[in-house]
């Protein structure tokens, strides 16, 4: 069964979707206005809806780290229900459009519709919503348009960076060498105490990931072709 967990004193909620155990996050306005953003709404729209109702917050935007179906599966439902924008990097529209094809390949019977995305073309894009300042940083590799979303010492990393393993696959559009380049660039500037909130699995700081993620260390040590 999907799980709902409260983090950071209740301002952040993580919903673990049943399909592929992807994480969806709700992050509330720090000024307690009653609004929130939804990050990476997966396929369990009923559990996400229930978590929103239980929180008492009203979503005002959806932020997507990338376009895979387990991270955009409930975007259209939320857009229809709340009339809110869905933000995605422009380079991942093609990935999102492959959702139903990939779901069939994964033997998932459900099918989804896509929302009207608000596309972000910049390599670094800023967004002020729900009382917070979000920065979308391009992290291509897992998908062409993957992003790390930085806000108030938190990094929503999607499937580009996990706490205890890597997210390597052979999905269309994935480029392991590009992901390695993206992560090296990220690690060059991001503070070590930043809390990483990945698309699957648990959380950890950047420092803890460097210290304890052996699978990632092996991946990062491989040579990148010139």
C-alpha positions as CSV (number, residue, x, y, z in Angstrom):
1,X,0.0,0.0,0.0
2,X,1.2,3.5,-0.7
3,X,2.6,5.4,2.3
4,X,2.2,9.0,3.4
5,X,5.0,10.4,5.6
6,X,5.5,13.8,7.2
7,X,8.9,15.4,7.2
8,X,10.5,18.7,8.4
9,X,8.0,19.3,11.2
10,X,5.0,18.6,9.0
11,X,5.7,21.3,6.3
12,X,6.7,18.5,3.9
13,X,4.8,15.3,3.1
14,X,6.0,12.4,1.1
15,X,3.6,10.0,-0.6
16,X,5.0,6.7,-1.8
17,X,3.0,5.6,-4.8
18,X,2.3,1.9,-5.3
19,X,3.5,1.7,-8.9
20,X,7.3,1.7,-9.0
21,X,7.4,3.1,-5.4
22,X,7.9,6.6,-6.7
23,X,7.8,9.6,-4.3
24,X,5.3,12.5,-4.5
25,X,5.9,15.5,-2.3
26,X,3.7,18.2,-0.9
27,X,5.6,21.3,0.4
28,X,3.6,23.9,2.3
29,X,3.9,27.7,2.2
30,X,6.2,28.6,5.2
31,X,3.9,31.6,5.9
32,X,1.1,29.1,6.7
33,X,-1.2,30.5,4.0
34,X,-2.7,27.1,3.5
35,X,-1.2,26.6,0.1
36,X,1.4,24.1,-1.2
37,X,3.1,22.8,-4.2
38,X,3.0,19.2,-5.4
39,X,6.2,17.7,-6.7
40,X,6.2,14.7,-9.1
41,X,2.6,13.5,-8.7
42,X,2.7,9.8,-9.5
43,X,0.1,7.3,-10.5
44,X,-1.8,6.9,-7.2
45,X,-4.0,10.0,-7.7
46,X,-6.5,8.8,-5.1
47,X,-3.8,8.5,-2.4
48,X,-2.3,11.9,-3.4
49,X,-5.8,13.5,-3.2
50,X,-6.3,11.9,0.2
51,X,-3.0,13.3,1.4
52,X,-3.9,16.8,0.1
53,X,-7.2,16.7,1.9
54,X,-5.6,15.4,5.1
55,X,-3.0,18.2,5.0
56,X,-5.6,20.9,4.7
57,X,-3.4,22.6,2.1
58,X,-4.5,23.8,-1.4
59,X,-2.2,23.1,-4.2
60,X,-1.2,26.2,-6.3
61,X,1.3,24.5,-8.7
62,X,2.8,21.2,-9.7
63,X,6.6,20.9,-10.2
64,X,8.0,18.0,-12.2
65,X,11.6,17.0,-12.0
66,X,11.2,15.0,-15.3
67,X,8.6,13.6,-17.6
68,X,8.4,9.9,-16.8
69,X,5.0,8.5,-16.2
70,X,5.6,7.7,-12.5
71,X,6.4,11.4,-11.9
72,X,3.7,13.0,-14.0
73,X,0.9,10.4,-13.8
74,X,-1.5,12.6,-11.8
75,X,-0.7,16.0,-13.2
76,X,-3.8,16.2,-15.4
77,X,-6.0,15.2,-12.6
78,X,-4.6,17.9,-10.3
79,X,-4.8,20.5,-13.1
80,X,-8.4,19.8,-13.7
81,X,-9.3,19.8,-10.0
82,X,-7.4,22.9,-8.9
83,X,-6.9,24.8,-12.2
84,X,-3.1,25.1,-11.5
85,X,0.0,25.2,-13.7
86,X,2.2,22.2,-14.2
87,X,5.9,23.1,-14.6
88,X,8.2,20.9,-16.7
89,X,11.5,21.6,-18.5
90,X,10.8,21.9,-22.2
91,X,13.3,19.3,-23.1
92,X,11.2,16.6,-21.4
93,X,8.0,17.1,-23.3
94,X,8.9,14.2,-25.6
95,X,9.6,12.0,-22.5
96,X,6.1,12.8,-21.1
97,X,4.5,12.0,-24.4
98,X,6.0,8.5,-24.2
99,X,4.1,7.8,-20.9
100,X,1.5,5.4,-22.1
101,X,4.0,3.5,-24.4
102,X,6.3,3.0,-21.4
103,X,3.5,2.0,-19.1
104,X,2.5,-0.7,-21.6
105,X,6.2,-1.8,-21.7
106,X,6.1,-2.0,-17.9
107,X,2.9,-4.1,-18.0
108,X,1.0,-1.4,-16.2
109,X,-2.6,-1.5,-17.3
110,X,-3.6,2.0,-16.5
111,X,-3.3,4.9,-19.0
112,X,-2.9,8.6,-18.3
113,X,-3.7,11.9,-20.0
114,X,-1.2,14.7,-20.0
115,X,-1.9,18.2,-18.8
116,X,-1.1,21.5,-20.4
117,X,2.4,22.0,-19.3
118,X,4.0,25.3,-18.5
119,X,7.4,24.8,-20.1
120,X,10.7,26.0,-18.7
121,X,13.4,26.5,-21.4
122,X,16.2,27.9,-19.4
123,X,19.1,25.8,-18.0
124,X,18.4,27.5,-14.7
125,X,14.8,28.7,-14.2
126,X,13.4,30.4,-11.1
127,X,9.8,30.2,-9.8
128,X,8.2,32.0,-6.9
129,X,5.1,30.1,-5.7
130,X,3.5,29.1,-2.4
131,X,5.7,31.5,-0.5
132,X,9.0,29.9,-1.7
133,X,11.6,30.6,-4.3
134,X,12.3,27.5,-6.4
135,X,15.2,27.0,-8.8
136,X,15.1,24.4,-11.6
137,X,18.6,23.4,-12.4
138,X,19.1,21.3,-15.6
139,X,20.4,17.8,-14.8
140,X,20.2,16.0,-18.2
141,X,21.1,12.3,-18.3
142,X,18.3,10.3,-16.8
143,X,16.1,12.1,-19.3
144,X,17.0,15.0,-21.6
145,X,15.0,17.5,-19.6
146,X,15.6,16.3,-16.0
147,X,16.0,18.9,-13.4
148,X,17.0,19.2,-9.8
149,X,14.6,21.6,-8.0
150,X,16.3,23.5,-5.2
151,X,14.4,25.3,-2.5
152,X,15.3,26.4,1.1
153,X,18.1,23.8,1.5
154,X,16.1,21.0,-0.2
155,X,16.8,19.4,-3.5
156,X,14.1,17.5,-5.3
157,X,16.3,15.3,-7.4
158,X,13.9,13.1,-9.3
159,X,15.7,10.1,-10.7
160,X,19.0,11.9,-11.3
161,X,20.3,11.3,-7.7
162,X,19.3,8.8,-5.1
163,X,20.3,8.6,-1.5
164,X,21.7,5.0,-1.5
165,X,21.9,3.8,-5.1
166,X,21.8,4.9,-8.7
167,X,18.9,5.0,-11.1
168,X,20.5,3.5,-14.2
169,X,18.3,1.9,-16.8
170,X,18.0,1.6,-20.6
171,X,14.9,3.8,-21.0
172,X,14.6,5.9,-24.1
173,X,16.5,9.2,-23.9
174,X,18.8,8.1,-21.0
175,X,22.5,9.0,-21.3
176,X,24.7,7.7,-18.5
177,X,27.7,9.7,-19.6
178,X,25.6,12.9,-19.6
179,X,24.2,12.1,-16.2
180,X,27.8,11.7,-14.9
181,X,28.7,15.1,-16.3
182,X,25.5,16.7,-14.8
183,X,26.1,15.2,-11.3
184,X,29.8,16.3,-11.3
185,X,28.7,19.8,-12.1
186,X,26.0,19.7,-9.4
187,X,28.5,18.4,-6.8
188,X,30.9,21.3,-7.6
189,X,28.6,23.9,-6.2
190,X,25.7,22.5,-4.0
191,X,26.2,22.7,-0.2
192,X,26.9,19.5,1.5
193,X,24.1,20.0,4.0
194,X,21.5,20.2,1.3
195,X,18.8,17.5,1.9
196,X,18.1,15.4,-1.2
197,X,14.5,14.3,-1.7
198,X,14.7,11.7,-4.5
199,X,12.1,10.3,-6.8
200,X,12.4,6.9,-5.2
201,X,13.7,5.8,-1.8
202,X,14.7,7.7,1.3
203,X,16.3,11.1,1.9
204,X,19.9,12.0,2.7
205,X,22.2,15.1,2.7
206,X,24.7,15.6,-0.1
207,X,27.5,14.9,2.4
208,X,25.8,11.6,3.5
209,X,25.4,10.6,-0.2
210,X,29.1,11.2,-0.8
211,X,30.0,9.2,2.3
212,X,27.6,6.3,2.0
213,X,26.4,5.7,-1.6
214,X,29.0,3.2,-2.9
215,X,27.0,2.5,-6.1
216,X,27.0,6.1,-7.0
217,X,30.8,6.4,-6.2
218,X,31.5,3.6,-8.6
219,X,29.3,5.2,-11.3
220,X,30.9,8.6,-10.9
221,X,34.5,7.1,-11.1
222,X,33.9,5.7,-14.6
223,X,35.6,7.7,-17.4
224,X,33.5,10.0,-19.5
225,X,34.4,9.9,-23.2
226,X,36.2,13.0,-24.5
